[in-house]
Amino acid sequence: MSSSAPITMLIPDFPFPYDEYVRHPAGIGSVPSEAYGRKVAVVGAGMAGLIAAYELMKMGLHPVIYESAEIGGRMRGKRFGTDGGPVADLGGMRFPVSGQTFFHYVDLLGLNTAPFPNPLTDASSSTVVELGGTAHYAHTPDELPEFFHDVSAAWSDCLEERAAFTEMQTAIRDRDLKKIKRIWNELVPAFDGMSFYGYLESSKAFSALPFEYREAFGQVGFGTGGWDTNFPDSMLEVMRVVYVDADANQQRILGGADQVPHGLWNHAPADLVHWPVGTTLASLHNGSPRSGVQRIRRDHTPSGPGRIAITDRWGNEESYDAAVVTCQSWLLSARIECSEELFSQKLWMAIERSHYMQASKTFVMVDRPFWKDVDPETGRDVMSTTLTDRITRGTYLLDDGPDKPALICLSYTWNDDSLKWMPLDADERVKMMLHSLAQIYPGVDIASHIIGEPVTVSWEADPHFMGAFSDNLPGHYRYQERLFTHFEQSDFEPGHRGIYLAGDDISFTGGWAEGAVTTGLNAVWGVMNQFGGTTPPSNPGPGDLFDSIKPVRLD
């Protein structure tokens, strides 16, 4: 294969080609006929849970989904108006083309996509980068002042300096799994303890430049915006993102990202076994998942550990031979009464140490995409996609045509910036955001275009999530390795088997739908293997290749 092949999310910790696996004509595996109809609990109806349930159903098993809030989890949308209004994606809203396993299901459902209007991309008619009170208007990166080019060059140089960036991307393009593992397994022990900021500060490229260059990189960053809220993270987290182009070439799903989970819920697979033609997850559940989980415990028998008992919020209990748990793992300590004997103490430590990013968004609907109006005096768009060091940080403009109501994501913030919005309700947030944007666009009356009520979310305040997505701190690699490899249970004690963790926080790519999808597939392999099933010889699964590409284990 040539190195001109596209970049895909072949994550270096476990570079299993999930996209090829799910597209293989022989399928991803089967279970013996005597297992048909056996029930498997699936906790959570987000992307990981629905992928797991959908694929288990196709094999002839009977997934039983529990959901505490809404189908979709953090793939949740809010539709403005009652008839065909725009949809605000409160969780996932931009999806890298490199996430081809996720897009397999998007394509399966026949959904339409378009480039997300990120800063300085063709999908964004113009961009304003405002830093230190000075605004720079541009259509492409080439139109920005030389200072920003120097910052970008320093970032590229410091990735080449110690992260073997080009070499790794070439190996990913070529799907050279041995080379990916060789490079990555050397980097993990070297950088597990280093923060993102520590990496920048100690690089030859940035250490030779004044502080203002690191400051500007943090404020406006690369790709989708500033990265200073990620500065405390492990540098390994950032490497995973940039190697696989997760922060570039992103798509949005027209009509709302929540169409993916709802589509899986209602889709009748063409290659079902055991179930009648037309069976869907919705039909197996009489139209609605079971209510949220209150307790998970192990039944005990005279011969040893028994089945896994799930109790819903109304006290109804049912036992299962296997369970796939896709809620954010920390909820197993914080909100679900989960028996300690289900997991080893080392795994509990990993669950307890999970670190979650905060994130907030605020949307308003406007009468039309007025930002495309041209100022007759300057010849510029009256408003642009905006990156700023003000409290709004990132402002995104979304429309589906000139004569339709449109959306402004007034502010998308993470971590400390997100927490600053926490005490304010939606109206207070909008007023502050409009005030900040008025300093950048003094002649634009954004408020006069707003129709309907604003929509806002702070994921850290949602009791079913308590954060947007996992994001490892320095020294956390060992915990993530334990969580990710949980699906391969051949060396587990009997009492720890049969319950499988999944979700983007279990993956090495927290916050990306691809991580939710792939860990859901890992759990499917685990259940299939437990029930005596196998993958086709021509299409080995993640557990079949586990020993050859498993994540490096630090001592």
C-alpha positions in Angstrom: 0.0 0.0 0.0 1.3 3.5 -0.9 1.9 6.2 1.7 -0.6 8.3 -0.3 -3.4 6.2 1.3 -5.7 8.2 3.6 -5.1 8.6 7.3 -7.6 6.6 9.4 -8.1 6.4 13.1 -5.7 3.5 13.5 -4.9 4.3 17.1 -1.3 3.4 17.9 -2.0 1.8 21.3 -4.1 -0.9 19.6 -3.9 -0.5 15.8 -6.7 -2.9 14.9 -8.3 -2.0 11.6 -11.9 -1.8 12.8 -13.1 -0.1 9.6 -12.0 -3.2 7.5 -13.5 -5.5 10.2 -17.0 -4.1 10.1 -17.0 -3.8 6.3 -15.8 -7.3 5.6 -18.4 -9.3 3.5 -18.0 -12.4 5.8 -19.3 -10.4 8.8 -17.7 -9.9 12.3 -18.6 -13.2 13.8 -21.4 -15.6 14.9 -22.5 -17.6 17.9 -23.7 -21.2 18.0 -27.4 -21.7 17.3 -28.0 -22.9 20.9 -27.1 -19.4 22.0 -29.7 -17.7 19.9 -32.2 -15.7 21.9 -30.0 -15.5 25.0 -30.3 -12.2 26.7 -27.4 -9.8 27.1 -27.7 -6.6 29.2 -26.5 -3.4 27.7 -26.2 -0.5 30.1 -26.5 2.8 28.2 -28.1 3.7 24.9 -25.3 6.0 23.6 -23.2 5.1 20.6 -21.2 2.3 22.3 -24.3 0.7 23.7 -26.3 0.9 20.5 -23.4 -0.4 18.4 -23.0 -3.4 20.8 -26.7 -4.1 20.9 -27.1 -3.8 17.1 -24.3 -6.2 16.4 -25.4 -8.7 19.1 -28.9 -8.6 17.7 -27.5 -9.4 14.2 -25.8 -12.5 15.7 -29.1 -13.8 17.0 -28.6 -12.7 20.7 -31.2 -10.7 22.6 -29.8 -7.4 23.8 -31.7 -5.7 26.6 -30.9 -2.0 26.8 -31.1 0.1 29.9 -31.1 3.9 29.6 -31.3 6.5 32.4 -31.9 9.6 30.1 -32.2 9.8 26.3 -31.3 7.5 23.5 -28.1 8.8 22.0 -26.2 9.7 25.2 -23.9 12.6 24.3 -25.0 12.3 20.7 -27.9 14.4 21.7 -29.6 17.2 19.7 -32.1 19.9 20.4 -34.4 20.8 17.5 -35.4 24.5 17.3 -39.0 25.0 16.2 -41.6 22.3 15.5 -41.2 21.6 11.8 -37.8 21.1 10.2 -36.0 23.6 12.3 -32.2 23.5 12.7 -30.7 21.0 15.2 -28.2 22.0 17.9 -25.8 19.2 18.5 -25.2 19.4 22.2 -22.6 16.7 22.3 -20.8 15.2 19.3 -21.1 17.7 16.4 -18.0 17.3 14.2 -16.6 14.0 13.1 -13.2 13.5 11.5 -13.3 11.7 8.2 -10.5 9.5 9.5 -13.1 7.9 11.8 -14.1 5.4 9.2 -15.6 2.8 11.5 -18.1 5.4 12.7 -18.8 6.4 9.2 -19.6 2.8 8.2 -22.7 3.2 10.3 -23.4 6.7 9.1 -23.3 5.3 5.5 -25.4 2.2 6.5 -28.2 4.6 7.7 -28.0 6.7 4.5 -27.3 9.9 6.4 -26.0 13.0 4.6 -22.9 14.9 5.7 -21.1 18.1 4.9 -17.8 19.6 5.9 -18.0 21.2 9.4 -17.3 25.0 9.2 -14.1 25.0 11.2 -11.9 28.0 11.3 -9.9 28.8 8.1 -11.5 25.9 6.1 -13.4 26.1 2.8 -16.6 25.3 4.7 -16.3 28.5 6.7 -16.7 31.5 4.4 -14.3 33.6 6.6 -12.6 33.5 10.0 -11.7 36.1 12.5 -8.9 35.4 14.9 -8.9 37.9 17.7 -6.0 37.9 20.2 -5.1 40.7 22.6 -7.8 42.9 21.3 -6.6 42.8 17.7 -8.8 41.0 15.2 -7.4 39.4 12.0 -9.8 38.6 9.2 -8.9 35.7 6.8 -10.3 33.1 4.5 -7.2 30.8 4.5 -4.3 30.4 6.9 -2.0 32.1 4.3 -3.9 35.4 4.9 -2.9 35.6 8.6 0.1 37.6 9.8 3.5 36.0 9.8 3.4 35.6 13.6 0.7 32.9 13.3 2.7 31.1 10.6 5.7 31.0 13.0 3.5 29.6 15.8 2.2 26.9 13.3 5.7 26.1 12.2 6.9 25.7 15.8 4.1 23.3 16.5 5.0 21.2 13.4 8.7 21.3 14.3 8.2 20.1 17.9 6.0 17.2 16.7 8.8 16.1 14.4 11.4 16.7 17.0 10.3 14.0 19.5 7.0 12.5 18.3 8.2 11.0 15.0 5.1 12.6 13.5 5.8 12.0 9.7 7.1 8.5 10.3 4.0 7.6 12.4 1.6 9.1 9.9 3.3 7.1 7.1 3.0 3.9 9.1 -0.7 4.6 9.7 -1.3 5.3 6.0 0.4 2.1 5.1 -1.3 0.2 7.9 2.1 -1.1 9.0 1.1 -2.4 12.4 4.5 -3.5 13.4 6.0 -0.1 12.7 3.2 1.7 14.5 3.7 -0.5 17.5 7.5 -0.1 17.4 7.3 3.7 17.4 4.5 4.0 19.9 5.8 1.5 22.4 9.0 3.6 22.7 7.1 6.9 23.1 4.7 5.7 25.8 7.2 5.3 28.7 9.0 8.4 27.5 6.0 10.7 27.6 3.4 9.2 29.9 4.5 11.5 32.7 4.8 14.7 30.5 2.0 17.2 30.2 1.1 18.9 26.9 2.4 22.2 28.2 5.6 20.6 29.5 6.2 19.1 26.0 5.8 22.5 24.3 7.9 24.4 26.8 10.8 21.9 26.6 10.7 21.6 22.8 13.6 23.2 20.8 11.0 25.0 18.6 9.0 26.7 21.3 11.8 27.2 23.8 13.6 29.3 21.3 10.6 31.7 21.0 9.1 34.2 23.5 6.3 33.1 25.7 3.8 34.9 23.5 4.1 32.2 20.9 3.1 29.5 23.4 0.3 31.8 24.6 -1.0 32.3 21.1 -0.9 28.6 20.3 -2.9 27.9 23.4 -5.5 30.6 22.5 -6.1 29.9 18.8 -4.2 26.6 18.4 -4.5 24.5 15.3 -7.4 22.8 13.5 -10.6 23.5 15.5 -9.3 26.1 17.9 -7.2 26.8 21.0 -5.7 24.1 23.1 -4.6 25.8 26.3 -7.5 24.1 28.2 -5.7 20.8 27.3 -2.3 22.0 28.5 -2.5 19.9 31.8 -3.2 16.7 29.8 -0.8 13.9 29.1 1.1 14.6 25.9 0.1 11.0 24.8 -3.5 12.2 24.5 -2.5 15.0 22.1 -0.3 12.7 20.0 -3.1 10.3 19.4 -5.3 13.1 18.1 -2.8 14.6 15.7 -1.4 11.3 14.4 -4.8 10.3 13.0 -6.0 13.7 11.9 -8.8 13.7 14.4 -8.7 17.5 14.6 -8.8 18.0 10.8 -11.2 17.4 7.9 -14.3 17.0 10.0 -17.9 16.5 8.9 -21.2 17.4 10.4 -24.3 15.3 10.0 -27.1 17.2 8.2 -30.2 17.2 10.3 -28.4 16.4 13.5 -25.9 13.9 14.8 -28.6 12.3 17.0 -29.9 10.6 13.8 -27.1 8.1 14.1 -28.1 6.5 17.5 -31.8 6.9 16.6 -31.2 5.3 13.2 -29.5 2.3 14.8 -32.3 1.9 17.2 -34.8 1.7 14.4 -32.8 0.0 11.7 -33.6 -3.5 10.5 -30.4 -5.3 9.4 -30.5 -7.2 6.2 -28.2 -10.0 7.5 -30.1 -11.0 10.7 -30.0 -14.5 12.0 -32.6 -16.1 14.3 -34.8 -13.0 14.4 -37.7 -12.4 11.9 -37.1 -10.1 8.9 -37.7 -6.5 10.0 -36.6 -7.0 13.6 -35.1 -3.8 15.1 -33.8 -2.9 18.5 -36.9 -0.8 19.0 -39.2 -3.8 18.2 -37.2 -6.0 20.6 -37.9 -3.4 23.4 -41.5 -2.6 22.5 -40.4 0.9 21.5 -38.5 2.0 24.6 -35.4 0.9 26.5 -35.7 -0.2 30.1 -35.2 2.5 32.7 -31.8 3.4 34.1 -29.8 1.0 36.2 -29.8 1.3 40.0 -27.7 -1.7 41.0 -25.3 -4.3 39.4 -24.3 -7.3 41.3 -23.3 -11.0 40.9 -25.7 -13.8 41.6 -23.9 -16.6 43.6 -24.4 -20.3 43.3 -23.1 -23.2 45.4 -20.6 -23.9 42.5 -19.3 -20.3 42.3 -20.0 -16.9 40.7 -23.3 -16.8 39.0 -25.0 -14.5 36.5 -24.9 -10.7 36.5 -28.0 -9.2 38.1 -29.2 -5.8 36.9 -31.8 -3.8 38.9 -33.5 -0.8 37.2 -34.6 2.4 39.0 -38.0 0.9 39.8 -36.5 -2.1 41.6 -37.0 -4.7 38.8 -34.2 -7.2 38.7 -33.1 -9.6 35.9 -30.0 -11.8 35.6 -27.9 -12.2 32.5 -25.0 -14.4 31.4 -23.2 -11.3 30.1 -23.5 -7.5 30.4 -22.0 -4.7 28.4 -21.7 -1.5 30.5 -21.3 1.7 28.4 -22.1 4.5 30.9 -19.1 6.7 31.9 -17.1 4.3 34.0 -16.9 6.6 37.0 -20.7 6.3 37.4 -20.1 2.8 38.6 -18.7 4.4 41.7 -20.7 7.6 41.9 -24.3 6.8 40.9 -24.8 3.0 40.4 -24.6 0.6 43.3 -22.0 -1.7 41.7 -20.7 -4.7 43.6 -16.9 -4.4 44.1 -16.4 -8.1 43.4 -17.3 -7.6 39.7 -13.9 -6.0 39.0 -10.3 -6.4 40.3 -9.0 -3.7 42.6 -6.6 -2.6 39.9 -9.5 -2.0 37.6 -11.4 -0.2 40.3 -8.4 2.1 40.7 -8.5 2.8 37.0 -12.2 3.6 37.2 -11.7 5.9 40.1 -8.8 7.7 38.4 -10.7 8.5 35.2 -10.4 12.2 34.5 -13.2 14.0 32.6 -13.1 17.1 30.6 -15.8 19.7 31.2 -17.5 21.3 28.2 -20.3 23.8 27.6 -22.1 25.0 24.4 -24.7 27.7 23.9 -26.7 27.9 20.7 -29.2 30.5 19.4 -31.4 30.2 16.3 -31.4 33.2 14.0 -33.7 34.2 11.2 -31.2 33.6 8.4 -27.4 33.3 7.9 -26.9 37.0 8.1 -23.2 36.7 8.7 -22.8 36.2 4.9 -23.9 39.7 4.3 -21.0 41.8 2.9 -20.1 45.1 4.6 -20.1 47.7 1.8 -17.3 49.6 3.4 -14.8 46.8 4.0 -16.0 44.2 1.5 -15.9 41.6 4.3 -18.5 39.2 5.8 -20.2 41.1 8.6 -19.5 38.2 10.9 -17.2 35.1 10.8 -16.3 31.9 12.5 -14.4 33.3 15.5 -11.5 32.3 17.6 -10.8 34.7 20.5 -9.1 34.9 23.9 -12.3 36.3 25.2 -14.6 34.1 27.3 -16.6 32.9 24.3 -13.4 31.3 22.8 -15.0 29.6 19.8 -18.0 30.8 17.8 -19.4 28.7 15.0 -21.9 29.5 12.3 -24.1 26.8 10.9 -26.7 27.0 8.1 -28.4 24.8 5.5 -29.1 27.5 2.9 -29.7 31.3 2.6 -33.4 31.3 3.1 -33.7 29.1 6.2 -33.3 29.8 9.9 -29.7 29.1 11.0 -27.7 28.4 14.1 -24.9 30.2 15.9 -23.0 28.3 18.5 -22.1 31.4 20.4 -19.6 29.7 22.6 -17.9 26.3 22.8 -15.6 26.0 25.8 -13.8 23.3 27.7 -12.4 22.7 31.2 -11.8 25.9 33.2 -13.5 28.0 30.6 -16.5 25.8 30.8 -16.7 26.0 34.6 -16.8 29.8 34.3 -20.3 29.5 32.7 -21.6 27.1 35.3 -23.4 29.5 37.6 -25.2 31.3 34.7 -28.5 30.3 33.1 -29.1 30.3 29.4 -30.2 33.9 29.2 -27.3 35.2 31.3 -24.9 33.2 29.2 -26.2 34.7 25.9 -26.1 38.2 27.3 -22.4 37.8 28.3 -21.6 36.2 25.0 -23.2 38.9 22.9 -21.3 41.5 24.9 -18.0 39.8 24.1 -18.9 39.4 20.4 -19.9 43.0 20.2 -16.3 44.0 21.0 -15.2 42.1 17.9 -18.1 43.0 15.7 -19.2 46.5 17.0 -21.5 47.2 14.1 -23.4 43.9 14.1 -26.7 43.6 16.1 -26.7 39.8 16.6 -29.6 40.0 19.0 -31.9 41.4 16.4 -31.7 38.2 14.4 -32.3 35.8 17.4 -35.6 33.9 17.3 -36.8 31.4 19.9 -35.2 30.4 23.1 -31.4 29.8 23.5 -30.2 26.2 24.2 -27.2 25.5 26.5 -25.5 22.5 28.0 -22.8 22.0 30.7 -22.0 18.4 30.6 -20.3 18.4 34.0 -23.6 19.4 35.5 -25.5 16.5 34.0 -25.9 13.8 36.7 -25.8 11.0 34.1 -22.4 12.1 32.8 -20.6 14.5 35.2 -18.3 15.5 32.4 -18.0 15.6 28.6 -15.4 12.9 28.0 -12.3 11.3 29.5 -9.0 13.0 29.1 -5.9 11.5 30.7 -3.5 13.4 32.9 0.2 12.7 33.1 0.8 9.3 34.6 -2.6 7.9 33.7 -1.6 5.6 30.9 -1.6 2.5 33.1 -5.2 3.2 34.1 -6.4 3.6 30.4 -4.6 0.4 29.4 -6.5 -1.5 32.1 -9.8 -0.1 31.0 -9.3 -0.6 27.3 -8.1 -4.2 27.5 -11.0 -5.3 29.8 -12.8 -7.0 26.9 -10.1 -9.6 26.6 -10.8 -11.7 29.8 -8.9 -15.0 29.2 -6.7 -14.5 32.3 -9.4 -13.0 34.6 -10.7 -14.7 37.7 -14.1 -16.3 37.2 -15.9 -13.6 39.3 -14.5 -10.9 37.0 -15.7 -12.3 33.8 -18.9 -11.7 31.8 -19.2 -8.0 32.3 -17.6 -5.8 29.6 -16.8 -2.1 29.7 -17.3 0.0 26.6 -17.6 3.7 25.7 -15.4 6.4 24.5 -13.9 6.8 28.0 -12.8 3.2 27.8 -11.0 3.9 24.5 -7.7 5.7 23.9 -9.7 8.4 22.1 -12.0 9.9 24.6 -14.5 12.4 23.2 -14.5 10.9 19.7 -17.5 8.8 18.4 -14.9 6.4 16.8 -13.8 5.4 20.3 -17.3 4.6 21.4 -17.9 2.5 18.3 -14.7 0.6 18.5 -15.0 -0.3 22.2 -18.6 -1.4 21.5 -17.2 -3.8 18.9 -14.6 -5.0 21.4 -17.4 -5.8 23.9 -19.3 -7.6 21.1 -16.2 -9.8 20.5 -16.0 -10.5 24.2 -19.6 -11.6 24.5 -19.4 -13.7 21.3 -16.3 -15.4 22.6 -17.9 -16.1 25.9 -20.9 -17.7 24.2 -18.6 -20.0 22.2 -18.8 -18.0 19.0 -16.1 -17.3 16.5 -15.0 -14.8 13.8 -14.6 -15.8 10.2 -11.1 -17.1 9.4 -10.8 -14.3 6.8 -11.8 -11.6 9.2 -10.2 -12.0 12.6 -11.6 -9.8 15.4 -9.9 -7.5 18.0 -9.6 -10.4 20.5 -8.1 -12.7 17.9 -5.3 -10.4 17.2 -5.0 -9.1 20.7 -1.6 -10.6 21.7 0.1 -9.3 18.6 -1.0 -5.7 18.8 -2.1 -5.2 22.5 -1.2 -2.0 24.3 2.2 -1.9 25.9 2.0 -2.6 29.6 4.2 -0.3 31.8 5.7 -1.9 34.9 
